[in-house]
Amino acid sequence: MLERFKAGYEHLLGLEPVPGVDSPTDPATEAQHRAVLELLVATMFSDGTVSATELEEIDAFSGEHQWDTPTFSFSQALGSATSTVRNARDREDGIDALLAQASSVITEPELRATVAAACRLVASADGTTDDAESAWIAAVERTFGG
């Protein structure tokens, strides 16, 4: 009975599985999206200032990639991503560990290929890219290519 109920709602909401395509609510996919968000937030914090334009760039990235699903929302995950980044910044080698963790979670080749460019867009959203942001982007590029 529960399976029929679930299948009915999946059909109604357009969440039916498509053969050969990862489910948008797949936990591994959501973990990759969360890791990308953490890298974008780390980029925003890398120069020590946070601007509205950087937040808008992160929001635009979310909209362009249509990663919001019934179980994951970029805007709702922003708080926990910000907390994760702040905690990492407070620990010695914490940002390096955050980057290493993201590298182990983000496994899709297409996604790995776009991470550095997305970080570059966030860093430049406020009109400048300073040395700290450039160093962070270089670390992301070394890790993911780009």
C-alpha positions in Angstrom: 0.0 0.0 0.0 2.8 2.4 1.0 4.6 1.8 -2.3 1.5 2.6 -4.4 1.0 5.8 -2.4 4.6 6.8 -2.9 4.5 5.9 -6.6 1.4 8.1 -7.0 3.1 11.1 -5.5 6.3 10.5 -7.4 4.3 10.5 -10.6 2.3 13.6 -9.5 5.5 15.6 -8.6 7.4 14.3 -11.6 9.9 12.4 -9.5 9.6 9.1 -11.2 13.0 7.5 -11.8 14.4 7.8 -15.3 16.5 4.9 -16.5 20.1 5.8 -16.7 19.7 9.1 -14.9 20.5 9.7 -11.2 17.5 10.5 -9.1 17.5 14.2 -8.1 16.9 13.0 -4.6 19.8 10.5 -4.6 21.8 11.0 -1.4 25.1 10.8 -3.3 24.0 13.5 -5.6 22.8 15.7 -2.7 26.1 15.2 -1.0 27.9 16.4 -4.1 25.7 19.5 -4.3 26.2 20.2 -0.6 30.0 19.9 -1.1 29.9 22.4 -4.0 27.9 24.8 -1.9 30.5 24.6 0.9 33.3 25.4 -1.7 31.3 28.3 -2.9 30.8 29.6 0.6 34.5 29.1 1.4 35.2 31.2 -1.7 33.0 33.9 -0.4 34.7 33.9 3.0 38.3 33.6 1.6 38.9 37.4 1.5 37.4 37.9 4.9 34.4 39.8 3.6 30.9 38.7 2.5 29.0 40.7 -0.1 25.5 40.6 -1.3 26.7 40.1 -4.8 28.6 37.0 -3.8 25.5 35.6 -2.2 23.5 36.5 -5.3 26.1 34.7 -7.5 25.7 31.5 -5.3 21.9 31.8 -5.6 22.3 32.2 -9.4 24.5 29.1 -9.6 21.8 27.2 -7.8 19.1 28.4 -10.2 21.2 27.7 -13.3 21.8 24.1 -12.2 18.3 23.5 -10.9 19.6 21.5 -7.9 16.6 22.3 -5.6 14.7 19.1 -5.0 12.0 18.1 -2.6 14.8 16.9 -0.2 17.6 19.4 -0.9 17.5 23.2 -1.3 20.6 25.3 -1.9 19.1 28.2 0.1 18.1 26.1 3.0 21.5 24.3 3.0 23.3 27.7 3.0 23.2 28.0 6.8 24.8 24.6 7.5 27.3 25.2 4.7 28.3 28.5 6.3 28.6 26.9 9.7 30.8 24.1 8.2 33.1 26.7 6.5 33.3 28.9 9.6 34.3 25.8 11.7 36.9 24.9 9.1 38.3 28.4 9.1 38.7 28.2 12.9 40.8 25.1 12.7 44.4 24.8 11.6 44.4 23.1 8.2 40.6 23.1 8.4 40.1 24.7 5.0 42.5 22.2 3.4 40.5 19.4 5.1 37.3 20.9 3.7 38.7 20.9 0.2 40.0 17.3 0.5 36.6 16.2 1.8 34.8 17.9 -1.1 37.2 16.3 -3.5 36.3 12.9 -2.2 32.6 13.6 -2.3 32.4 15.3 -5.7 32.9 12.4 -8.1 30.9 13.4 -11.2 33.5 14.4 -13.9 31.2 17.2 -15.3 30.8 18.6 -11.8 34.5 18.4 -11.0 35.3 20.2 -14.2 33.1 23.2 -13.2 33.9 23.7 -9.6 36.9 26.1 -10.0 35.0 28.2 -12.6 32.0 28.5 -10.2 34.4 29.6 -7.4 36.0 32.1 -9.7 32.5 33.6 -10.5 31.7 33.9 -6.8 35.1 35.5 -6.0 34.7 38.1 -8.8 31.1 38.9 -8.1 32.0 41.8 -5.9 34.1 43.4 -8.6 37.5 42.3 -7.3 39.5 39.2 -6.7 42.2 39.7 -4.1 45.2 37.6 -3.3 43.5 35.4 -0.7 40.7 34.6 -3.2 43.2 33.9 -5.9 45.1 31.6 -3.6 41.9 29.7 -2.7 40.8 29.4 -6.4 44.3 28.1 -7.2 43.9 25.4 -4.5 40.5 24.5 -5.9 42.0 24.3 -9.5 44.8 22.1 -8.2 42.3 19.8 -6.6 39.7 19.6 -9.3 41.4 20.9 -12.4 40.0 23.9 -14.1 
